[in-house]
Amino acid sequence: MTYEDIKKECDAIQDELETLLPDGINEVIERMKYFSVYMSRSGYLLAEAKKIARSKKSSEISEMIVKIAKENFLSAKAQNALVDTIAADELYLVDRLDRINAACTHTIDVCRTIISKEKAEMSYLQYQK
């Protein structure tokens, strides 16, 4: 899986997360099922993105920058910052997927709350009869 493949899926999941939940309880339940899949998929994509970022950071380019940085007596923190700039886009994707994964979890929690509210209202209405 490539960086571009992961980014494309990331964008698609993000679009779904930015869509309002439907009003109907059955539709909410259906959306919750999809978010469960998105949560799982975003976890996998997160692992793949981390792999790509680590790979890029450990490439010959980063080794060369570290070598140059050591010759110029840069601190370890400055050396790490230089290496991180090599994989800036990949690290951004890692951060984004981490947030998407968390958003899926929170959206599922919201769906559960909506379902619980609907159940409580149904019970209340039955009790009123």
Phi, psi and omega per residue, in radians:
M1 nan 2.363 -3.086
T2 -1.731 2.929 3.082
Y3 -0.975 -0.795 -3.106
E4 -1.133 -0.680 3.093
D5 -1.062 -0.803 -3.122
I6 -1.132 -0.770 -3.138
K7 -1.066 -0.706 -3.141
K8 -1.102 -0.800 3.112
E9 -1.150 -0.674 3.110
C10 -1.029 -0.793 3.117
D11 -1.077 -0.712 -3.136
A12 -1.138 -0.761 3.132
I13 -1.157 -0.714 3.115
Q14 -1.034 -0.728 3.108
D15 -1.045 -0.728 3.111
E16 -1.126 -0.710 -3.135
L17 -1.148 -0.474 -3.116
E18 -1.538 0.103 3.105
T19 -1.631 2.391 3.122
L20 -1.121 2.568 3.048
L21 -1.238 2.548 3.132
P22 -1.238 2.904 -3.129
D23 -1.412 -0.634 -3.073
G24 -1.271 2.442 -3.087
I25 -1.100 -0.685 -3.141
N26 -1.147 -0.639 3.103
E27 -1.204 -0.626 3.090
V28 -1.115 -0.754 3.111
I29 -1.067 -0.750 3.126
E30 -1.105 -0.764 3.123
R31 -1.110 -0.637 3.125
M32 -1.077 -0.650 3.086
K33 -1.073 -0.757 3.122
Y34 -1.131 -0.710 -3.137
F35 -1.157 -0.502 3.045
S36 -1.111 -0.725 3.098
V37 -1.163 -0.763 3.131
Y38 -1.077 -0.655 3.136
M39 -1.108 -0.799 3.117
S40 -1.102 -0.808 -3.112
R41 -1.124 -0.725 -3.134
S42 -1.175 -0.534 3.044
G43 -1.120 -0.759 3.084
Y44 -1.117 -0.804 3.134
L45 -1.096 -0.619 3.087
L46 -1.069 -0.786 3.111
A47 -1.095 -0.730 3.114
E48 -1.135 -0.713 3.129
A49 -1.132 -0.683 3.086
K50 -1.106 -0.703 3.106
K51 -1.067 -0.788 3.130
I52 -1.119 -0.757 3.141
A53 -1.110 -0.761 3.114
R54 -1.088 -0.718 -3.138
S55 -1.088 -0.771 -3.127
K56 -1.174 -0.688 -3.141
K57 -1.170 -0.469 -3.094
S58 -1.715 0.205 -3.127
S59 -1.265 3.035 -3.141
E60 -1.045 -0.586 3.140
I61 -1.072 -0.812 -3.127
S62 -1.147 -0.641 3.093
E63 -1.098 -0.684 3.121
M64 -1.141 -0.739 3.135
I65 -1.128 -0.717 3.108
V66 -1.090 -0.718 3.125
K67 -1.086 -0.798 3.109
I68 -1.104 -0.755 -3.123
A69 -1.095 -0.686 3.134
K70 -1.160 -0.666 3.114
E71 -1.150 -0.520 3.129
N72 -1.598 0.120 3.073
F73 1.029 0.763 3.054
L74 -1.402 2.622 3.113
S75 -1.164 2.852 3.113
A76 -1.061 -0.659 3.135
K77 -1.107 -0.746 3.120
A78 -1.167 -0.652 3.103
Q79 -1.112 -0.776 3.125
N80 -1.117 -0.649 3.109
A81 -1.120 -0.686 3.097
L82 -1.111 -0.766 3.133
V83 -1.125 -0.705 3.140
D84 -1.127 -0.553 3.136
T85 -1.172 -0.450 3.107
I86 -1.104 -0.685 -3.075
A87 -1.911 0.574 -3.062
A88 -1.022 -0.799 -3.133
D89 -1.131 -0.720 -3.136
E90 -1.163 -0.689 3.117
L91 -1.203 -0.585 3.056
Y92 -1.112 -0.737 3.112
L93 -1.099 -0.683 3.077
V94 -1.041 -0.845 3.127
D95 -1.071 -0.737 -3.123
R96 -1.110 -0.762 3.128
L97 -1.170 -0.600 3.079
D98 -1.076 -0.750 3.117
R99 -1.212 -0.661 3.100
I100 -1.109 -0.762 3.124
N101 -1.053 -0.766 3.112
A102 -1.147 -0.697 3.131
A103 -1.105 -0.652 3.078
C104 -1.063 -0.770 3.121
T105 -1.044 -0.818 -3.131
H106 -1.163 -0.642 3.126
T107 -1.163 -0.695 3.075
I108 -1.090 -0.696 3.091
D109 -1.078 -0.716 3.105
V110 -1.106 -0.748 3.103
C111 -1.041 -0.751 3.117
R112 -1.084 -0.709 3.129
T113 -1.105 -0.755 3.113
I114 -1.085 -0.744 3.130
I115 -1.122 -0.762 3.117
S116 -1.087 -0.723 3.109
K117 -1.075 -0.779 -3.139
E118 -1.092 -0.733 3.118
K119 -1.095 -0.745 3.138
A120 -1.119 -0.703 3.106
E121 -1.137 -0.689 3.109
M122 -1.124 -0.741 3.118
S123 -1.112 -0.731 3.123
Y124 -1.072 -0.774 3.136
L125 -1.121 -0.670 3.107
Q126 -1.177 -0.624 3.137
Y127 -1.199 -0.565 -3.121
Q128 -1.234 -0.376 -3.080
K129 -1.309 nan nan
